[in-house]
């Protein structure tokens, strides 16, 4: 009986670890898809209407740890950040993670030079203080000077 309980516990743990790995890959896909969905809305309904939807924590651009943020590529000012609205209107050029990476400047570089891509840095999960590794997908909104971003925690 005891062996059976140990076997079930080991199998449950292995399954949980396997599903956790799959969830991380799915979360990266979800982050990218969320950005692309926001860009599609911006093309269809305009930036201001999209900003309203992004700010809505019950809307389509806020799901668990995933949320869209918006930055201006010319000024590095955060235009929309539903998780931390106090960042809106602020120049993020000097924002460093705990390792000294100027990650907002990196977001801008990727959006300007490549149009889209991933940036890794350290950032606290919502409701927490300790920064953890985060990977964020950024993509320039065509015909504008802004990019949308969404990241997931690793």
KAQUIRA-V882825 format. One record per residue. N is the residue number from 1. RES is the residue in three letters. PHI is phi in degrees with one decimal (* if undefined). NEAR is the number of other ideal C-beta (glycine too) atoms within 10 Angstrom. Layout:
((N:RES:PHI:NEAR) (N:RES:PHI:NEAR))
//
This chain:
((1:UNK:*:5) (2:UNK:-66.1:6) (3:UNK:-61.9:7) (4:UNK:-63.4:8) (5:UNK:-64.5:9) (6:UNK:-65.3:10) (7:UNK:-62.1:10) (8:UNK:-64.3:10) (9:UNK:-63.0:10) (10:UNK:-64.2:10) (11:UNK:-64.8:10) (12:UNK:-62.8:10) (13:UNK:-63.5:10) (14:UNK:-62.1:10) (15:UNK:-64.6:10) (16:UNK:-62.5:10) (17:UNK:-65.8:10) (18:UNK:-64.8:10) (19:UNK:-65.8:10) (20:UNK:-61.5:9) (21:UNK:-65.0:10) (22:UNK:-67.8:10) (23:UNK:-65.0:12) (24:UNK:-62.6:12) (25:UNK:-64.9:10) (26:UNK:-65.4:12) (27:UNK:-66.0:20) (28:UNK:-61.7:17) (29:UNK:-63.6:11) (30:UNK:-65.8:17) (31:UNK:-62.1:24) (32:UNK:-63.9:16) (33:UNK:-63.5:13) (34:UNK:-65.2:23) (35:UNK:-61.7:25) (36:UNK:-66.0:15) (37:UNK:-67.3:17) (38:UNK:-66.4:25) (39:UNK:-64.9:20) (40:UNK:-60.7:11) (41:UNK:-65.0:19) (42:UNK:-61.4:23) (43:UNK:-66.2:14) (44:UNK:-82.4:9) (45:UNK:-114.2:12) (46:UNK:94.0:10) (47:UNK:-67.1:17) (48:UNK:-60.9:8) (49:UNK:-64.9:12) (50:UNK:-68.1:25) (51:UNK:-58.6:20) (52:UNK:-60.1:12) (53:UNK:-66.6:19) (54:UNK:-66.6:27) (55:UNK:-71.0:18) (56:UNK:-77.4:12) (57:UNK:-67.2:11) (58:UNK:-103.2:5) (59:UNK:-90.0:14) (60:UNK:-77.0:13) (61:UNK:-114.4:24) (62:UNK:-144.8:19) (63:UNK:-143.2:14) (64:UNK:62.3:9) (65:UNK:-83.3:16) (66:UNK:-92.1:18) (67:UNK:-157.1:23) (68:UNK:-90.3:28) (69:UNK:-127.5:27) (70:UNK:-130.9:24) (71:UNK:-130.3:25) (72:UNK:-85.5:16) (73:UNK:-75.2:18) (74:UNK:-81.6:10) (75:UNK:-109.0:13) (76:UNK:60.6:18) (77:UNK:-88.6:18) (78:UNK:-77.0:21) (79:UNK:-93.3:18) (80:UNK:-142.9:23) (81:UNK:-150.0:21) (82:UNK:-64.6:19) (83:UNK:-78.4:16) (84:UNK:-134.6:13) (85:UNK:-60.1:11) (86:UNK:-64.5:8) (87:UNK:-81.5:17) (88:UNK:-63.4:16) (89:UNK:85.1:10) (90:UNK:-106.2:14) (91:UNK:-74.4:13) (92:UNK:-99.3:20) (93:UNK:-54.5:12) (94:UNK:-91.6:10) (95:UNK:-69.5:18) (96:UNK:-115.6:13) (97:UNK:-85.2:17) (98:UNK:-65.4:12) (99:UNK:-97.3:10) (100:UNK:90.4:8) (101:UNK:-77.6:15) (102:UNK:-83.7:17) (103:UNK:-71.8:21) (104:UNK:-68.9:25) (105:UNK:-64.1:16) (106:UNK:-68.1:17) (107:UNK:-55.2:25) (108:UNK:-63.6:23) (109:UNK:-59.5:15) (110:UNK:-62.2:21) (111:UNK:-63.9:23) (112:UNK:-72.2:13) (113:UNK:-82.3:9) (114:UNK:-108.9:11) (115:UNK:90.0:12) (116:UNK:-164.6:17) (117:UNK:161.2:15) (118:UNK:-108.2:13) (119:UNK:-133.5:21) (120:UNK:-105.6:14) (121:UNK:-166.1:21) (122:UNK:-107.7:16) (123:UNK:-152.9:18) (124:UNK:-69.9:14) (125:UNK:-66.2:13) (126:UNK:-52.5:11) (127:UNK:83.5:7) (128:UNK:-119.7:10) (129:UNK:-105.9:6) (130:UNK:-78.3:8) (131:UNK:-69.3:15) (132:UNK:-130.1:12) (133:UNK:-63.8:13) (134:UNK:-132.0:20) (135:UNK:-119.5:16) (136:UNK:-119.7:21) (137:UNK:-94.3:24) (138:UNK:-120.3:26) (139:UNK:-147.1:20) (140:UNK:-69.2:20) (141:UNK:-83.0:19) (142:UNK:-53.5:9) (143:UNK:77.5:7) (144:UNK:-131.5:15) (145:UNK:-108.4:13) (146:UNK:-119.0:19) (147:UNK:-129.4:24) (148:UNK:-105.5:29) (149:UNK:-137.5:24) (150:UNK:-154.5:28) (151:UNK:-126.9:26) (152:UNK:-130.6:23) (153:UNK:-90.1:17) (154:UNK:-93.3:11))
//
